[in-house]
């Protein structure tokens, strides 16, 4: 049995008991845990205790650099040496930056003064999440519910691929910005997604964002948001698992090393 088939079979059992015990919130939590462990426990014919073979790693985050802008007109980042090298050649360096620097994730505290912070995220929400990539027509900016037709997002990292990352760190990055519609955000919550990422500066409507309605919908319901991703188009259709781990900081948002692990399906 393949990893995906094994995971689907186990999810059927957990979904049933999730309905009985705690409803969608329990199912979403279990889905995240299974997404993080299915790879290690279900590698086809791989014997118990062995790890599946990694086919490749795919970078999904931008490199941070001095002077770069993540959110057009707002971001600040500067790397510099704290002091000259010591006599043993050791160097201590320093960085000044906003939390929304480079590719980063948001925590509920970003939109809720009582919400959890980056340091509060469990690894089950950030490590080895099965990936599903969503595309949309170039004729519109927003990802809508119809773009998710036939997609199973439960327990998964849902990555919104628009190709807008090609404008990274240029004035065009803040023009005609792709985003997620509120109805689609509600659909992702109802269908048990764990993380939602996009390759643009904002998952909300950049041109009309007074209330951050999509941020509220996702973060208030326990989903992780990743913004300013890149290279999503390089991901295969199957067997890719996302990791998006930042330092454990008491902040609303923070830069993360986001990448996908692609496993062999043998």
ABEGO torsion letter per residue (X at the ends): XBAAAAAAAAAAAAAAAAAAAAEAAAAAAAAAAAAAAAAAABBEABBBGBBBBBABBBBABBBBBBGBBABBGABBBBBBBABBBBAAGBBBBBBBBBABBEBBBBBAAAABAABBBAAABBAAAABGBBBBBBBBBAABABBBAAAABGBBABGBBBBBBAGAAAABGBAAAABGBBBBBAAAAAAAAAAGBABBBBABABABBAABAAAGAAAAAAAAAGBBBBBGBBGAAABBABGBBBBBBBBBBBBABBBBBBBBBBBBAX
